[in-house]
Amino acid sequence: MKKLFYIMMAVSLAAPHSLVFAAGVSGELVRDVEEVYVAGDAATAQSLANSEAASVGTVLAAQIEHRPALRPAELLETIPGMVVTQHSGDGKANQYFLRGFNLDHGSDFSNYVDGVPVNMVSHGHGQGYTDLNFLIPELVDRIVYRKGPYNAESGDFSSAGSARTAYKRQIDTQNIKLTVGENGYGRVLVYGGDDMAGGHLVYAVESMQNDGPWQVEEGFDKKNAVLKFSHGEFDRGYSLTALAYEADWTSTDQIPQRLVRSGAIDRYGSLDDSTGGDTHRYSLSAELWSQLSDSLRLDSQFYVFDYELRLTSNASYFSRDDIDDPDFRGDQFTQFDNRMGYGGHLAFSQILSKQHELNYGAELRIDNISDVGVGFSQQAKIYDLFARAAIDETALGVYGSVHSQWSDWFATIAGLRYQTIDVSVEAKRIGDDEGDDREALLSPKLSLRFGPFAETEFFINYGEGFHSNDARGVIRAAGDSVPLLSESTGYELGLRSLLAQDVQLSLVLFRLDLDSELVFVGDESITEPRDATRREGIEVSVFYQPVEWFVLDVDYARSKTRFKNQQFDGATALGKNVPDSVENVFAMGASIELDNGIYGGARLRYFGPRNLNEAGDVESSASHILNANIGYRFNNGVSLGLEVINVLDDSDDDITYYYASRTAEERLAGIDPIDDLHSHPMEPRTFRASIAYQF
């Protein structure tokens, strides 16, 4: 397969200087981004012609506007097959599931907001940590998503895919929105825009509080602000963005089901009322774009961010014994992360001929992590620090791809990405490991598109990608160190079709091989690298818009994930199942917007059972949730809305893990830690009412 790939890539790279002129092929290159949401035949035809894979698409603001959601990151559930959930407090990064991955907090799916990376390398809680709680849905202009490692521009954490969220550059109205709900929920949002200094200013200020249904009130307090100034037109311009986000909360983590079944604790109860955290993220970024000539365009991005997190967790309660915990303080631990990040991205698009375009660029990211570590704590105060370090990490990626339209029905994209990562770890505790490391990787990509034939396109995609591992595990002196870069290889067959004038279908078969799987460890609340895995699956998406005011979308994804080799605990064979990998996901949604001012939407999501251990003999329950909203816009700019979360009041769980834990009472009784299911329940039926004024 690799030999065939390199031959085809060499032919494609050579083409601009030889075959196109010798053969005189017909067809003309079609440019612009992929778009799944369309309206009308002309837009649909262009969408088909622009596609690079059946699993690529753009979600527009119109699809988000009436989408009911409990958390900001649930915007990513517009990506077919994606599940976003939570096992702790609202201020912590969400759990993400896609293509058989429990992505934990973002380990193999990269996220960018206005060009700034969100995934955190060598993070205090887990590699790839992705906190999207600072998103303001009302400001989102579009989300461009790509699945699989097939795009040369996508680097670290992109094996399962990537999402690039962009805020609006222009808003012509001023808006005030107030939302109140049960359990102390309140949100105030002021946003809008205006013309200024020959450009456009967009702003937003958000304040939100929530206690949730938990017996220990969450006290979630979020402050958020955005200021964005854009100047220029498509040919030349710039945009400056400032973001500021702060949050603090008390969390109710997952609890043992044995205690819920016995009635010892309520399903919304807690075994530790001092877990939670606080965080902030401040960033400045600039986008500059210019049409340098008729055939050459430059798009660039530069950013700096300041980030901090302090997170207290307790997943196993009192599982340590009298030797490890002689003062009976329990298993609570606190993780911390304090860093500055700098970087940028240069992207060039050069038209070589009517049939061929060359895209190339470079991406630089520098993380100066001044303080990262973890220690045992009590009442969120660390008393036994067992890891602390300062880390410098520099990632540089250069890439190029040739987009070739060989004929009216055949196109290719052949690309390469060269990635280097340098890490330097300085121990802040005597005896801890420290050192430097550097690794480089070359990742080839190839996409073939056939069609459209009768409004149907076919795709073949191949690509190699990677995720980085935590620098502290890389430089470890003992024999259990891990590689800095873990490779992945993806394959995909896809189909995208306009079945009828108003119905779009995409069908994808995929396979993804990872050299090392990042697996969530429930009793330590961290991720750890494990052995090589393979996942295979199918995804089906249908988009239906029979009239302008009604949209229906249906998505189904099924995948199978296994370790390539038998897993062992010492000499005991465990099995090949990857814990927490999702097999079945189904989602369906509808939205309406009538000329008389009525609007609304409903979303149903089914999250199938998951194997929770390697043997596959312990399984979580399936869960499903239905959310809905309805509203009315008056002619005077006032609108009223009602949102209902968990309409059917289902008593399912957001997430379930399987590991050993022990309560204080069980330890006093001399009971060993007990293997059990640990769950975080869905919030019960919740009503939220809003009033907004636009002027």
Summary of the structure (lengths in Angstrom):
residues: 695
radius of gyration: 25.1
end to end distance: 59.3
largest distance: 84.0
contacts: 2475
relative contact order: 0.14
helix: 9%
strand: 58%
